[in-house]
Amino acid sequence: MDKLLKVTAIVVTVLLVVVAAFGAGLFYDRARSVLTVSGMKTPDLEAAVNEVAEIIQGSALAPSSEESMTVGAIRGLLESLEDSHAVYFDARHFEYFNEQNSGTFYGIGITIANEEDDLVIQSVIEATPAERAGLRAQDVIVTIDGESRDRWDTDEAVLRIRGEEGTTVVLGVRRDDAEHLQDFSIQRAKIDVPNIESEILEGNIGYIRLYSFTEPSADDVREVLAELAEQGAEGYILDLRDNPGGLLSSSVEIASLFVDDGVIVRVEDRSGTIEQHHATGMTATDAAVVVLINGNSASASEIVAGALQDHGRAVVVGERSFGKGSVQQLEELSFGGAIKLTIAHYVTPKNRVIDKVGLEPDVRVEMEPELAADHDTDTQLRRAMSELRERL
């Protein structure tokens, strides 16, 4: 029991900072050891957790393990934030998260995104375990290894679906509004999918498709820009459609490849302090640019598109973006793993709010997603090419 209380105390000590999220109506009454909120008294956090832990261990028909109680306490604290992006990563899942940001992928071969409260498969990559198992685009993932959420956070879902090569994940999928779920048991494998694709279109248009913002992304884009220029590119289309984002630092570095000076993004924390991220000065091209976005372009994609739009550096074509203008921070925990929580919101260089609003393109082109499979039917890409030619 002493060990349990020590573990609980560690959790409370590390995460006690979340109490500040309740705001100005809260203060600590040292004499009575209670938290007082608008006249209502609630038990001291550490005392309450210890008391409940003692009851569980002493009276529950099937007591929880120390590990499960600790995880439950952490998740409960994060749920109190009412932050849909707050999530706890145990040590194993945190390792997968770091692999993701380094550009290494082990999983099943799907891309996913939130559509309201649903977690929806956006695409299934060819010749991957997901395709062989029969998963399809627009399948809704409801359970992962038997667990469900009111709303799966995409980061948590990705980290639960990914795992060591050769291990298995079971997805409970709702398809075509069917009443019953279908279970798919899928063996994980290394997914060899480039994070960037490029080609020359119609002689002098350099086309770059970026799928996420990871640590190597800026170097990859810089290298591709140089290669396309050698092949005769006189202008560029940067395709950020279905790109869910990634690292803030990567978005600033990539925008800086096209913007030589000025603010790329402003980040405002809960105290009202604004941190400005400026162009790095490492410009790669001054050629004309068109950026493609759609409803699944989020976070870092919106930072880049918004910065290039505000600086008059690019024409933005497509559909209104997702509208994720919040900044999440990872905090490693002393006992292993990490928590992710929202710490700030960002705005574009011209102070346009993105969160829950999205970025409006300069040229709106609605299109059914399946048309993007072929350049000839991709009306958004065709319009982007037309807009770029006018600027060459």
N, C-alpha and C positions, 0 to 999 in steps of 0.2 A: 504493500500500500504506500509505504514511504517513497518507493521508486515512482509510483504513479503520480503522487503529489508533486514530486520534483519535476517530472515531465510536464505536468499541467502548469506548474509555476513558470517553466521555461516558455511554454506557449503564451501564457498571459503576459510575461515580461516582454517578449519579443513583439507581440501584437497589440499591446496596450495603447499604442499610438492611435489605433482606430477610434478610440473613445472621442478624440478631438473632432471627429467627423459629425458629432451631434450638434455642434455649433455653440452659439453664445448662451443658450439657455441652460447650460450644464456647468456645475462646479463641484468640487470635491469637499465634503464635510469631514474633516479629519477627526473631529471629536466623536462623531457617530459612525464613521466608516461606511457611509452610504453615498451614492450618487443621487443628486437631486435635480430633476428635470421638470421645470414648470410646476413645482409643488409636489410632484409625484416622487416617492422614494423607491429606489430599486437597490438590491443588494450590491455590495462591493463585488466587482467582477471576479477577482481572484477567489474570494470567499465563496461566491456562488458556484463557481466551477468545481472547487474542491468539495463542497457539500454534495453536489449532484454526483460527482465521481464516487464519493464514499457510499452513497445510497445504492448506486449501480453495482458496485463491488460487493456490498453487504447484503443486498436484498433481491436483485434481479434474478429471475429464473435462469437466464442465460447471460451472465455478465459479459460485457464487451472486453476485448483485449485492450491493453494499454495503447497499442498503436492505433486501433480504430477509434478509441475515445479521443486521442490527440488529434487525429485527422478530422473527426467530427467537430471538435472545438474550434479548430482553425477554420473550417468551412463555415461554421456558424458565425464566427466573427466577420468573415468576409461577406456573408449574406446580409449582415446587418447594415452594410454600406449601401445596399440597393444599387450596386454597380454591376451591370450586366457583364462587364469585362473582367471583374475580379475573379481570380481562380487560384487554387493551390496546386502546385506541382510537387509531387514527392521526388525523391532523389533520382529515381529512374526516369520519370517523365521530364524532369529538368534537364537531364542529359540529352534526351531526344530534342528538347527545345533548342539547346545549344547547337546540336547537329544541324537542325533546320536552318538556323541563321548562318551557319558556315557553308551551306550549300550542299550538304550531304543528306540523302533521303533514303530511308528504308521504310517501306509501307506497302500499300496495295495498289496504288496508281489511280487515285481520283483527286479531283479538286472539289472543294466544298465551300458553301457560303450560307450565311443566314438570310432567309427570306421571311421577314417578320420573326415569329418565334420558331419557325421550322429550320432544320439543318438540311440543306438540299444539295445533292450531288450536281455540280455544274458540268462536269465532263468526266469521261472515263478514258484513260490513256490506253492506246492500242498496245497489245502484246504484254499486258500486265496481269497480275493475279485478279484484279477487280474485273477486267474484261472477261477473263476465263471463267470467273464465278458467275457471270451474268448480270452484274450491276449495270444500271443505265443512268444516263443524265435525267434529272428531275425526280429520281428516287429520293424519298425523304427518310433520313436516318433518324430513328426514334430511340433505339437502344444500342449501346456498345458494350459487349460482353455482359449483357443482361441488365445493365444500369440505364436509367433514364433520367432526364432532367426536364423541368418546365421549359427551359430554353438552353440548349447546348451552346456554350461559348465555342467559337470556331477553334481557338487555340487549344482549349482543353480537348476538344474532339480530335483534332489533328494529332495531338500527343498520345491520346489513347489508341487511335487507329494505327499509328506508327509503332514500330517495335523492332526487336532483333530479328534478323533474317531467319526464316524457318519456323518462327512462332506463328500462332493463329489468333485471329480476332474474329468475333462473331458480331455481325451487324443485323439488327432488327430493322427492316425496311418497310415503309408504307409506299405502295405503288398505285398510282391512278386512283387515289381515294378509296382503295379497297379497305374493307372493314378489318381484316386480319393482317398482321405483320408477316412478312417473309423473312426467315433467318438465313443469312449467308455466312458460311464459315470459310474464311479466306486466309491462306498462308502468306505471311509477309515475305517480301523479297527486296533486293536493292532495285530502286527505280532509276533507270538511266534516262532521265529527261533533262535536256538542257534548259537552263533558266532563261536563255535568250536565243532568239532566232533572228536571222537577218537575210536579206536578199536585195538584189537590184530589180526594180520594177520599171518596165517600159523605158529602159535605157539610162535614165539619169535620176531616178528617185530611189533613195536609200530607205529601205523598210526595216524597222527594228521592233520586234515583239518582245516585251519584258514581262515575265510571269510573276516575279516577286522581288522584293527589295531585301537582299541578303548582303553579307559583308563583301563578297567579291563583285557585286552587281555594277558598281561605278566603274571599276577597272574593266569589266566585261564590255560595258557600253562604250567606253573610251576606245577600246581595241577595235570594236565593230565599226565605230565611226571612221576610224583610220582606214580599215579594210575597204569599206564602202566607197570612201573618197578615192582610193586607188583604183577602184573599179569604175569610176566615172560619176559617182553620185554628186549632184549639185544641190540637193535639198533632202530633207529627211522626214519620214513619218515615224513617230514614236507611238507604238500601239500599247496602251495600258488597259485595254478592255479585259475584264475578268481578273485584273490584278488586285488582290486583296490588301496589298501593302507589305509592311515589314518594318525594317529598322528606320527610325527617324534620321539617323546619321547618313544612311544610304540615300534617302530621298534628297537631302541637302547636297550631297556630293554629285548626284546625277543631275539635279537642276543646275548645279554650277558648271556642268559641262556645256551648257547653252547660255547661261546668264553670267556675264563677266563681273558684275558688281551689284551691291545692294542686298536688301533683305530677301531671304528665301521664304521664311516662315516665322511667325511670332507665336510663342508659347506662353500662356497665362496660367499661373497656378492659383490655388484657392485664396491666397492672400492678395491677389491682384498684381503680383509681381510679374512683369513681362520679360521674357528672355528672347532676344532676337538672334536668329541664326542667319548669318550672312553668307553670301557666295564665297567660295573658297579661293577664287582667283585662278582656278585650274581649268579655264575654258578650253573646250576641244574643237569647237566649230562656231563660225558666225553665219553659217548658211541658214536658209529659210527652214522653218520647222512647222509641222502640223502634229498635234497630239490627238489620239483617238481615245475616248472614254465611253463607258456605258454604266448601267446601274450596278454592276459588280466591281467597278473601280473604286477603291476605298483607301482611306488612311494615307499612306505614303504616296499612292498614285494621285490622290487629290492634292497633296502638297506640291508635287511636281507640276501637275497640270495647272493648278492655281497660280503658282509662281511664274510660270512661263506666260500665262495669260495676263497677269497683272503687269508684267514687265513689257508687254507688247512683243514678246519674243516668239510666240507661237499662236496659231489659230487652233482652237479646240473644237473638235468635231465629234458628234455622236449623240449620246443621251445623258440626262442628268446623272451625276455620279451618286454613289451610295450614301454619303453623308456621315462618315465616321471622322469627326474632327476632335477626337479626344486622344490624349497621350497616356499610354500605360507604362508603368515602371516595374521592373523586376527587382525584388529584394531577396537576396539569398538569406536563408535561415541558418542559425548557428547549429541546429540539429539536423541539417540536411534538407535539400529541396529549396523551394522558393515560393513566394507569392507574387502575383501580378495584380496591380490595381491601378485605377485611373487617378492620375495626379494633376492633370492639367488639360486645357483645351488649346487648340491652335487656331489661328486665323491666317489668311493669306497676307501678302505684303501690303495690300490695300485695305486690310482689316475686315475682309469679308469672312463671315462666320460660315463654317462648313458643317459642323455637327448637327445632325438631324435635318439638314437643309439640302446638302449636296452642292455640287458645282454645276452651274448651267453652262453648256457649251456655247461657243460663238455661233456654230452652225448645228442646229438640231436635225438629226437623221434617225428616225425610229426604224428598227429592223428586227426581224425574228432571229434569235440567236443561231439557229441552224444554218442560216445563210452565210455565216462567217466561215464555214468549212471550205468554201471555194472562193478564190479571189474574184472570179467572174460574177458570182452572185452576191458578193459582199458589198452592199450598197454604201455602207459607211466608209469602207476603204476606198471605193471608187470616188466618193465625194471628197475624201481627204486628198486623193491624188489630184483631183481637179483644182481644189483650193491651193495646193502646193504649186502646181504649174503656173497659176496666176501670179505667184510671188517669185518665180525663178527669173 
